[in-house]
Amino acid sequence: MEKRINGATEVICLIGSPVKHSGSPLMHNFAFRHNDQNYAYVCFEVQEEQTKEALDAMRLLGMRGCNATMPCKVATAKYVDKLSPAAEIIGACNTVVNDGGVLTGYITDGAGMISNLRENGVEVKDKKVVCIGAGGAATAIEVEVALEGAKSLSIFNRTVEKAVINVNKIKAAMPDFDVKAFAMDDMEALKEEIANADILINGTSIGMAPDADDTPIKDATMFHKDLVVADAVYNPIETRLLKEAKEAGCKIVTGDGMLLWQGAVGYELWTGAKFPVEEFRAFKAGLK
């Protein structure tokens, strides 16, 4: 790495708090080394109220861009110069590209799920999709599903008012898109929507360790063999939701791919190069 770092090295960073646990430096610095690119990725502790100062510093120092994590995602969208269509609908972004002092904000979580599905041979275009959740990750997934041309989208959330907010955001940008909100405890609606769905996505943290025995779908008879079931949860890799869906004959898509692909999308925005996905997977496997 020392041979790669010189006076022309471009810096990309992660801003947010806390950030010391982040796996992003390992991922991106591996890709820079593998592709022989003169970039370095580092982390900075930044509080929400410091977001504007951090972005101004990026401009001043000529940094290539950044990732933004909590609590800086919404503030980042407020202080960049331009937003991608998805980031504009959501009102938050997790990736910023600096082009000569012009900062463009993107949200890559939804794109990461779309790429994860695509890698597994699943397209959302013209498909009926059911998504569980209305938080940050779920919202990004739902917006991207709409932008990718799904036939329809049904959003289920424990607090139906939050699902309605997401419906309204999507409708404001795409008035003709078929999107509906439901309460998670409306079992009849959930059963009916899943029965007619092509793809079911869990965009919540339900089923994540240490609560790996939990699942957003309590009645496994709702699964059918023509259904694709994807999870945003990546720990454990195969959640209870996915295990029960697989037992019912569904095709399953694990959440570790979404985590990888959302980072890969950002990398490609900064560098214009393809992220070495398989090489990084092999590298990470060697660390275990």
N, C-alpha and C positions, 0 to 999 in steps of 0.2 A: 504493500500500500504506500510506503514511504516514497517509492519511485514515482508513483502516480500523482502525489500531492505536490504542487508547485505554485508558482505565482499566478498561473492561469486557471487554477482549480475553481470551479463554480460550486457554491454551497447551496444545499437544500436542507430544510429543517422541519422539525415538528414543533408546533407551539401548542400549549395547553398545560393542564395541571391535574393530576400528576403525569409525568411522562417517562420517569426513569425505568418503568417496567416495559416500555414499548419494544415490540419486536421489529419495528420499521427500520432502525439503523442496520440491523443484521441483514434484512431483506434487500434493502436498496444498495448498501455498500457491497454486498455480494454481486449484485447485478452490474454495478459500475466496474468492479474488478473483472468480472467474467467478460464483459463487452469492451473492456479497455477504454473506459470513458473517464474523462477528467472532472469527476464530480465527487463530492463528499456529503454524507447525510449525518446531521447531528440533531440533538434535542435541546430545547430551551423551555424552562418553566415560565409560563406566561399566564397571568390571571385574566379573567374576562375583561376587566376595565383597562388592561394594558394592551389589548388587541390592536388598537389603532396605532399605538407607538411601535409595536412589533412589525406591523405591515409597512409603516413609514420607514423603519430601519431597513427592511428588505429592499425597498426602493433605493435608499441612500447607499447601501452596501453593494447593490447590484446582484443580490442573491437570485438564483434562478427560480425559486419558488418555495412552497412549504406545504406541509399537511397541517390541518387544524383539528385538534380533538377537543373534548369537553374541557373547560366550559366556553370555548372560543368559537364554536361553529357558527352560531347565529351572528355574533359580532363581526366575524370575518366577512360574512355575506354583506353586512352593512357597509364595510369600509373598503371593499375592493371596487375597481372601476367598472367591471362587467361581470355578468353571471351567465353560466350555461343555462339552457332551457330548464333542466331539472332543478338546478340550484335556485333559479328564480322562482319556480313554483313552490319549492319547499321553504325558501327563506333562510337557508343555511348552506354552508359549504365546508368540505373537509380537505380540499386541494386547491392551491393557488399557483398559477403560472405567471411569472414576471417577464413580460416582453418589452424591454426597453423602458421600464418604469410604469407600464400599463399592467395592472393586476387583474387577471380573470379568475373567477372562482368557479369551481366545479364541485359536484357531490358524486363520489364514486361508489358508494355502498350499493346503490341499485344497479349500477352498471356491473359491479362485481357479481351480483346474483345472476344477472342476465348472462354474463360470460360463463359463469359456473354451470348454468343450465345448458348453455350452448355447447360447452365442452363435453357434456354428457348426452349430446344429441337431442336436446329439447329446445324448441323455439316457442316463444310466447305469442308471436304474431297470429292473429285470428283464433286464439284459444280463450276459453273461459277460465279465469284465474280466481281462486279464493285465497285471500291473504289474511293471516291472523296477526293482529297488532296494529297500533297506530302511533308508536314511539318513533324515535329517530331512524333506526334501521328499517323498520317496517314502512315508514313514510317514504323513504328513498326508494325502496323496492316497488312500492305501489305506483309512484310517479313514473319510474322507469318502465314498468309494465305497460302503463298507459301510453307512454311515448313510443314504445316498441310496437304498438299496433295490436294489442290484445283485443279480442272480440268484446270481452266484458270483464269487470273486476268487482268482486264482492269483498268488502272489508268487514271483518268481525273484530270487535274489541270489547274488553271488559267494561269500559266506560264508553257507551255508544256515542256520546257527545264528541269524543276525540276522533272517532271514526268519521263522524259527520264533518268535522273540520277538514279532514283529508279529502273527503268527497268534494267539498266546496272548493278547495285549492285546485284539484284536478279539473273540476267543471269550469272554473274561471278561465283556465288556459285552454281547455278542450271541451266546449259546451256540448258537443254531440257524442262524447264518449259515455258508454254505458257503465256507470259506477254507482254502487249502492253501499250503504252502511247498515250494519246489524249489531245488536248486542250479542256478546259471546254466550250468554246464558239462554239465548233463544234457540233451543235445541232443534225445534222443527225447521226453522230457517236454515240452521247450520247443516242439518241432514239433507235438506232439499238442495242447497247450493253445492255441497260436495258431491252429491249424486249426479249432478249435471256438469261438474267441473272437469277440465282437462288437467289442471295443475293446482295443487294446494301448497302454499308456502307459509311456514311459521317464521314470522319476522320478530318474534318476542324472545326473551331469555328463558322462557319456560322450558324446562328439561336440561338446563345447564348445570354442571356440577357446582356445588355439592347436592343439588336437588335433581339428580339425574333420574329419579323414579317418577318425576312429574311429566305430564304431557298436556298440550293444549286440547287434544282430541280424546276425551274420556271414553268414548264409545267407538271401539275399533271396528265395529260392523259398518261404520260409515265409509270405510275405505272400499274401493272397487278396483279391479285389476287393470282398468284402463287409465287409472289416475297416476300422475307423477306427483310425488311428495318430496318437497325440498325443505331444508331447515337452515336457518341462519346461525343456529347454535353449532359451535365447533368443539366443545368440550363437555361431554364425550363426542367423539367423531360420529358414532352411530347412536343417536338418542333413542329414547323409548318410542317417541313418535315414529322414527324411521324404522325401528325394529318391527313394530306392530304393522306398519304399512307394508314392509317387505314380506312379512308373514301372510298378508292378505293378497299378495301378488302384485303389489304396486312397484313401479320403478322408483328408486329413491336417489336423492342427490344430497350429499353431505355438506355441512356448513364450512368445512375447512377450505373448500374451493372458493367460496365467496370471499373469505378473508384474504386469500392469496390474490385473487383476481382484482379486488378493489384496489389493492396496492399496485398491482401491475398496470392498471389503467392510469393511475397517477404517474407512475414511472414513464409510461409512453407519452403522456402529455408533456412532461418536462424535457425528455431527451429525443423524442421522435423515433426511438428504437424499440424493438420488441423485447419484452421482459423474458429472460430465460427460465420459463416456468418449470420445465422438467429438470433442468440442471439444479435449480434451487430446491426442488423437492428432494432430489438425491442428496444434496448437501445437507439439508435439515435432517434427513433420515440418518445420515452418518454421524450427526451430533448426539443421537439418542443412545 
